[in-house]
Amino acid sequence: MRRYVTVAVAALAVSLALGIPAPAQTQHKGTVVIPSSSIEKPGDAGKRAHTNLRMFLPTGGFHSANPLVGPPFSGYFYETPASIGCIYKLTKAVAGCNPNTLSANPTGGSKAIAIVDAFDDPNAASDLASFSTQFGLPAPNFQVVYASGTKPPANSGWELEESLDIEWSHAMAPSAKIYLVEAASNSNADLFAAVQKANTLVAAAGGGEISMSWGESEYSSEVSYDSYFSTSGVVYFASAGDSAGTIYPSVSPEVISAGGTTIRRNPATGAFKSEAAWPDSGGGPSRYELRPSYQSAVSSIVGSVRGVPDMSAIADPNTGVWVYDSGNGGWWVVGGTSVSSPLLAGIVNRAGSFAPSSNAELTDIYSHMLDFKDTTWGMCGPYMGYSAAKTWDFCTGLGSPKGYLGK
């Protein structure tokens, strides 16, 4: 298969290979599609998880030369490691944060970030290397680990998920060790066995983060899994979901819930304008988890239960990030809260605080609300009933990163 998806026919062929159903949403000059791996089937809750990713396919495919550095296709304003670093003030401020002109990437990071996903991504190492070369990132310190000891079967939707996760955690913390821990399947039994394996790896590296971009609708026995997120020195992240309501493990009090935003750019110049709540981001009050002490300051909003998300980052596929996955045809523009979880894990790793637990990290985060970029525009949730608001809300939590302070 060709390295780049350059025409509509190729894009359609790859879409069919991913098991993508009919377009979920049509936009001017493109279509947002949802792979079958991101669709929860009846009876999945409490048994198996889904990914939280969506892809944007431009009408007619990508049309431009393929530069050796920077965005793989020129003339588009989708996000790169350098543009995200600029928007979130992780690098030197540059007016407009234009992804086609920026080259300064986030630097640093240490210890380890473990990505937990299901099934096998056979080209994970080479794709991560290609992504790093394209954007001028350091060569990754990367390792694939089979949680069961045996190589899992491949799955095209989860493969794209894994490429996204490893590439964007590396982009935000390029000096950290990246583990891709592959579960034998997307069943709860296999995924939580993979979390246990990741716990061991990250603890042995001296601490770090674990990112889980998957989830499932809440279920009454979910609290019994919270103990998986208690290894000393490990901070856990999970995607808040790509539809109204809440999912597990995002709602666990021992996990940092990653919500989603939309990046707003000038359509003519590409200049960054602002950030808003992504209407499809998950969020809300948990059905089963009680409010943790670190959310006492927002008890008037969440009541007696855990509220999510805690913080947010880019997730709208219409303003998505570049991801390279050779097994699915090459370069994609990807969104969903599957982006925000590994991205935020990388930022917190680079911040260098290395809290002893998620609870400790969240206590620090909620004590430094002013160190986040408050998102006060947009709506989300059931019937669009939640609104972005000052301080904390069910759409974006505390908001998006504003440098490394308070993290």
C-alpha positions, 0 to 999 in steps of 0.5 A: 500500500502507498505511504500516503493516502492522496486520493478519495478512492484510496481513502475509501479503501482504507476506510473499508479496511478499518471497518468504518461504517457510513460517514458519521458527520460531513463537514465543508471540504471533508468528512469525519468517520468513526472506525468500528473499534470506536463503536460500543456494541450492546452488552459491551459495558463491563466486558470489553472496551472501545477506542475513542478516535475519529478521523477527518478525510478531506474531500478528494484526499490530500493534495500537495507535495510531501515535504521532508520535514514539518506537516506531511502535506503542506497547505493544511492547518492540522496540528503538529508537535510544534503547533501544539507546543506553541498553543499550550505554551510548552515552547517559545511563544510565536504569534499564530502558532501556524503548523506550517511554519513552526519547527520548535518542538517540546523537549525533555521528559524522563522516566517512562510512559506506558501506553496500554492498548488492545491487539497488535500494531505490527509496525509500531516501532517503524511508524513511530520512527517515521513520525519522529523523522517527519517532525524533527523529533529525537529518535524514540526510546521505545519498546513493545511488550505483549502483556500475555507473553504472546503476540496478539492478533492485529486489528486495524482500528486498534492499530491506528489507536496505538500509532496515535498514542505512542506518537503523541506521548513521544511528541510531548515528552521525547526523552521519556521511555515509551512502552506500548503494552499490548493486551491480547484483546479488548476484553476487560480481563485482558486490558486490566492484565495489561495495566498490571504489566504496565504498572510493573514496567513504569514502577521499575523505571522509577515512575511515570505515567500510564495512558489508556485511550479506551473505555466503556459505558459505566457499570455497577461493578466498575469500582472493583477495578479502581485498585488497578490504578494504585501502583506507587509512583504511577499517574494514570490517564484515560480518555473521557469518551467521544459522546455524551455522558461518562465512561470507565476508567475515565471516571475512576477517582484514581485516574486523570480524566482527559476531555476534548477541545476544538482548536479555532484557527483563521481559515485563511491564514492558519493563525490560532484564534482560541480554544473551545469545548468540543461538543462530542467530548464525554463528561458529566457526573459518575453514576457509581464513583463518589466524589474524591477529596480533591474535587471538594472545591467543585462540590457545588457542581459535581455534588456527591459524585466524581465529576469528569473530565479533569483537564482537556486538550485537542480532540475535535477531528476537524482540527485534528493532529497528524498521525502516521500508520503505515498499516492503514495507508499512511498519514491521517488527521485524527481526533477524539479524546484518544488524542488528549489522553496520551498528549496530556500524559506526555505533558505531565511527564515533561513537567517533571513533578512525578507525583506518587499517585494520580490522587496526589497529582490531581490534588496538586492540579485542583490546587493550581487552577490558574495554571490552566487555560480556562475554556469558557466557550462551547457546549457538550453533554446530553442534549448539549446541556452542559456549558463551558464555564469559568473555573471547572465544568463538565465539558473541559474540566479545568481547561487545557494546559498553559505551560508546565506549572501546576502539573 
